[in-house]
């Protein structure tokens, strides 16, 4: 098993509609992902899966999300190892300590 992180982009569903994290977790479990957890109410997931391509995981999650919540949302998946590599490659370590709310990372599907 390998650990992955999934980021949901553009998660706004419209007036009076929202994604409940327990429903999001159940959706991910419903497609066979293991040890699924959500990060507070961010719409981000951490889960385990057999080692398969990131593109396959993204597609499975996007299809399941649209089925469960009635709207397409882009979902970006990266392995835990990729996240750790990204964090240790921070080009602004001093700024991150001094003003952490001013340093951000934008993860995209393609470079």
C-alpha positions in Angstrom: 0.0 0.0 0.0 1.1 3.5 -0.7 -0.1 6.8 0.9 -1.5 9.5 -1.3 -2.9 13.0 -0.9 -5.8 14.3 -3.0 -6.6 18.0 -3.4 -10.0 19.1 -4.6 -10.0 22.2 -6.7 -13.1 24.5 -7.2 -15.1 22.7 -4.6 -17.9 25.4 -4.6 -21.1 23.5 -5.3 -23.6 26.4 -5.2 -26.1 28.0 -2.9 -27.0 25.9 0.2 -24.9 22.9 -1.0 -21.7 21.8 0.6 -19.5 18.7 0.8 -19.7 17.1 4.2 -16.3 15.5 5.0 -17.9 12.2 6.2 -19.7 12.0 2.8 -16.4 12.7 1.0 -14.7 10.0 3.1 -17.4 7.5 2.3 -17.2 8.3 -1.4 -13.4 7.5 -1.4 -14.0 4.3 0.6 -16.7 3.4 -1.9 -14.1 3.2 -4.7 -11.8 1.0 -2.7 -9.4 3.5 -1.1 -8.2 2.5 2.4 -7.5 4.3 5.6 -9.2 7.4 4.2 -9.0 10.6 6.2 -10.0 14.2 5.6 -8.0 17.2 6.6 -10.3 19.3 8.8 -13.0 20.6 6.4 -10.7 21.5 3.5 -11.9 18.9 1.0 -8.5 17.3 0.9 -8.0 13.6 1.4 -5.2 11.4 2.6 -5.6 7.7 1.8 -3.8 4.5 1.0 -4.1 2.5 -2.2 -2.3 -0.2 -4.2 0.5 1.5 -6.2 -1.3 2.6 -9.4 -0.9 5.6 -11.6 -1.7 9.1 -10.2 -3.8 9.7 -13.3 -5.9 6.6 -12.7 -6.5 7.7 -9.1 -7.5 11.2 -10.2 -9.9 9.9 -12.8 -11.5 7.5 -10.3 -11.9 10.2 -7.7 -13.3 12.7 -10.2 -15.9 10.3 -11.5 -16.9 9.2 -8.0 -17.2 12.8 -6.9 -19.4 13.8 -9.8 -21.7 10.8 -9.1 -21.9 11.5 -5.4 -22.2 15.3 -5.4 -23.6 16.1 -8.9 -20.7 18.3 -10.0 -17.3 17.8 -11.7 -14.4 18.9 -9.6 -10.7 18.7 -10.6 -8.8 16.5 -8.2 -5.0 16.5 -8.0 -3.3 13.5 -6.5 0.3 13.2 -5.4 2.0 10.5 -3.4 3.1 11.2 0.2 6.7 10.9 -1.0 6.1 13.7 -3.6 4.7 15.9 -0.8 7.7 15.3 1.4 10.0 16.1 -1.5 8.1 19.3 -2.2 8.2 20.4 1.5 12.0 19.7 1.8 12.6 21.7 -1.5 11.0 24.9 -0.2 12.9 27.7 -1.7 11.8 30.1 1.0 12.5 28.4 4.3 13.2 31.6 6.3 10.1 33.3 5.0 8.1 30.2 5.8 9.1 30.5 9.5 8.7 34.3 9.7 5.5 34.7 7.7 4.1 31.2 7.0 0.7 32.6 6.0 2.5 34.5 3.1 4.1 31.4 1.5 2.0 29.1 -0.6 2.3 26.2 -3.0 0.2 25.8 -6.1 0.1 22.1 -7.2 -1.0 21.6 -10.8 -1.7 18.6 -12.9 0.8 19.5 -15.6 3.9 21.7 -15.4 
